[in-house]
């Protein structure tokens, strides 16, 4: 018996080793293609900007080529993110399970995407083939060249997820299969009653099943996709070929090109130590003041947020520089991580936030207007946090802290000046028409590379390829969730849900003020459960028209819901941003779990001020 067990264990080890080699080989190929796509996007857009602004000869084919490459980048990035386990998911409940049940939950988190991709693969192929007759006007490319990205991406994701699932124990794989088959059988058996329920069936699919999937740790993008497919199959006669079309439509908006480019820019800022230079300058100004490093943290988050556009990148650029000195001064680490998390929520509206870009892409609101309107609300919330931090954060060891001399301040300013110029460069390029909000990040990238090499001399060529792959992975995770959320939003709209929602929201007492308050409460919850980007993609197209109808300016409404989502995103126990802050700050989540609530309360007060005074959001719009 023992010999038989050893034999099976040896076979399993051999199978796992073979699967690991196959997965690594496939992953290396996809990562190389993803990195190449990121480089291609930067080069195409830089050439377009140079030709239009310097040579005064716009390249009519540039947008077509950039859009095609972008869709392939999104799908290669989604494959890389799936292989690395980097698709957005909620694991707070899964982590509390016993080891055996956690293993089953992890297997479900792999098996469910496998099922969705398998269902989507053939409709994606059909959809891509059907686009052959469509040709782009400038390059004459067949539509299949562009739309095949989803089909190829699905095939690669199916291979990756299949290999990942096969690496689980047999009993866990059997559990996954049985669970999914039982759910599918129940939905099939009750498809008739579900159709008879009308729009109440939306509760079954988009509340109960979707909620169960998210809470069980299944990546949110695949929860959106699979629930939408299940709803269409069980309650409508809509062909599944519609699904890949809607996913592609959600992912391929040219405005979203800014997502990978700003992510890459943020990584370059950190790698060339420009962020460190900015923080050092702020510390030389305020480091000697009681509570000064708290102000430096808030100011640095605002500066870096205006560059990278991604909250995780912001915190990763600031915390490692400031936390050691703050701890040396005797500050409680629970207070520090609470302030860091709250500052992440505070900076959600600081341009060029990815959430601002996403809102512009899904609602049609001017991104330039959103960039302008987001500055003052961020300042208001920063002031609220600064006042609270001065009262709560105690610095016990200030006796050795001396005020920096004027020479030190000036020297640190000169060192930081090239880095401090980046936000000004980005905004000026957009305002003066040098580049669009999509293209401007490429100017920032080129500037950062040149300054990193010639001025800071901290450019590490060995880190370029990993950064390109990381950019593709994070972009793929974001864009795929936008794609599936767009498809889900379309299904909700087709069901008449948007009209029902508009009617319900119109019945809220208090007119536009009641609408703003219910929106704040709703988006705090959505931000905690779904994160900002998927929540905005899903509900933005539904709620922004309602806001306009009742007299709320769309930029003002955008600021309110973004800040509400930010509070939810960084609010424990479900807010993933809080755990990201703890990981980056190397602090146990338990240390800040109770201390963060006053900071979230300060943010809520600031949010109510922004909601009550529309001028703060729209006062500087032309």
Beta strands, then each sheet from edge to edge (+ up, - down):
end
